């Protein structure tokens, strides 16, 4: 796939482009998806490439609702730069509108695995997937002919046809999709998938499709829109405590619309539906101007995002609510609902809830669980909860009586410092859906007002380098985290679990890094300490190489984490390649390597410090072998880009290429590494920048 990307970008021969466009169909989806930002940017900026990529993108959009959304978000994000340079509607905007119109629905007669693509004449100089030469005689594929009828758009489908009948049957007098106060904000009204579940085995691999023209993408779009609007609302609030209170209130209202056929797109590699978002577990993260926040999301695993049935509300978290019309009023009195878990006095409402729960649980055991998990759940499912236990769970799910105390100066500290396993156990015990064997807890950071396209590029480079070092058997360690750009000013970020920043270590523990290691992992000669030290050395060497090659700046102690196993992890790649904070170029050292880091390794004369430099040499030698793969990632994204990291134009890519030092021998590389390490340890600019961050932002 890396070769296909390079050929698509560099070749101007129509036949070669056509061949590569068809070849992409044969690659595993996961390999193609890694390069989706590059494919999208070429689609927008290179009309000839767009022509050969269009059939593949359309095919994948028909095949997967998750891919459709990710493709439309990237098209929106990268089309913003094209809009600045051209008054005409770009190819990307047209494809994005086509996707969001709902026209790219799966065809009922099409088998799930079948690949539809245009025919192309393969010339004699292309054999066995290898291109031996190019000429103008190669034949481009014929354009796709539309053989399907135009479907109703996501925006209008709820107003027409069978959806209106469904609304009439259910007694709904207005459209609820997107209305958070309705309790059905993420419900598209479709029942086709639910009615087909018993016939899955008889369909013999054919795709189950919606026949009522209900919106296919709109529920997930409404969820993401709601999350982004929450972030924008929080940014208008000045105090941290007020932000936290407002976040809990907003999530409580959102929660009334779950479960639904929506999911976290960052974690869609494991299909799931969201059933609940615990409001008190969320937290607003530290930020001067914006208000990013972290969510913990309860999900149940399913077979398919678009066709698996939605888990029913096993227990109505607002038991006094009789109808959907009362949801908004119930939310306003949310904090005043009291449930006595010890009371044995049951009202008629209690009996109805108990009967509903018993019936739903039997249905779930018979239908849903068998689809959510291939393993037998008979021995894993607990016995039916007693009435008091149900009431206790309801009360805990509403009030979460065991929240961590929020630090007024750092509301996110309590949420982030709790070990993941403990948080998962605590939330599951309080969850009405925790009894399901397919229950899982996921987390995500929502960012508004930040362009994450640069972060996405850095994440791709880190992933590429980690794959290179693994293939070359170099024991360097990186932790790339997933980034999803929703637009040019918003996105989702995967949190790194069980970590603490170096700033928090210095602030709360008031220890040096070496002292903290001894406190956490034991004596310096213990097995636990030596394992953590080795992890530290391997990860520190890896991130030093990344920082040098990609010129990562803004390396203060708030952007460097330490994991529970001793790994050093860098985050926030907002300043890479040719950019620096305020464009001052303040950090002049090749990478951040302080004397504290060296002390953890055992000092400048230790064997582990020598091992650190050997790893850096091995990592650079291995990366040089695959330099073209890394350069192509960056060069394609430079095309038509207005990102700050490309402000120097072609010189940015040339500078990256120069830092691989292709003309040096291995002995010369060793001297280079020694010089880079020494200059970084004794860098005055690193000390000055840390001091600057302490004076301006209080970061130790």
Secondary structure, DSSP 8 states (H G I E B T S, - for coil): -HHHHHHHHH---HHHHHHHHHHGGGS-HHHHHHTHHHHHHHHHH-HHHHHHHHHHHHHHHHH-HHHHHHHHHHHHHHHHHHHHH-SS--HHHHHHHHHHTT-----TTSBTT----------TTEETTEE----TT----------S-----TTTGGGSHHHHHHHHHTT--S--TT-GGGT-TT-----HHHHHGGGGGGSTTB----SS---SSHHHHHHHHHHHHHHHHHHT--SHHHHHHHHHHHHHHHHTT-S-S---GGGTTS-EEEEEE-GGG-EE---SS---EEEEEEEEE-S-TTTS-----SS-SSTT--SGGGHHHHHHTGGG----TT-----HHHHHHHHHHHHHHHHIIIIIHHHH-SS--TTTS-----HHHHHHHHHHHHH-TT----BTTBHHHHHHHS-HHHHHHHHHHH-TTTT-TTEEEEEEEEEES---HHHHHHHHHHHHHHHHHHHTT---------EEEEETTEEEE----SEEEHHHIIIII---HHHHHHHHH-STTSHHHHHHHHHHHHHHHHHHHHHHHHT-----GGGEEEETTS-EEE----S-TT--GGG-----SSS---HHHHHHHT-TTSHHHHHHHHHHHHHHHHHHHTHHHHHHHHHHHHTT---GGGTTTHHHHHHHHHTT-TT--HHHHHHHHHHHHHHHHT-HHHHHHHHHHHHHH---
